[in-house]
Amino acid sequence: MNDRTDPILHQVTPVPGGLYADSSYETVLSEVRNTLGSVSAALPDADGERKAALEDFRRRLARTQTEIRPGDDDGLRAARDLCTTVRRYMGVAG
């Protein structure tokens, strides 16, 4: 484990020939899952308004994870925007 907290998705290359290889869907889905994991990890130490906000973000990310579809550019953009909002709220670069 290292001390870096910045997202590494910009360094990830989709597997050639994968189901959604060369598509933004694969990258956005990974970003949503990564952000959801970060929120879940932060929840045990949160309290009050922060805990409520994180729980809301967790619900929204979980719903987004199941609703985004390949080829839905608006949905993918909204998912990325949500991840950016959550990371900013949590104080994580990206």
Secondary structure, DSSP 8 states (H G I E B T S, - for coil): --S--S--GGG----TT-TTTTSHHHHHHHHHHHHHHHHHHHGGG--HHHHHHHHHHHHHHHHHHHH--TT-HHHHHHHHHHHHHHHHHHT---
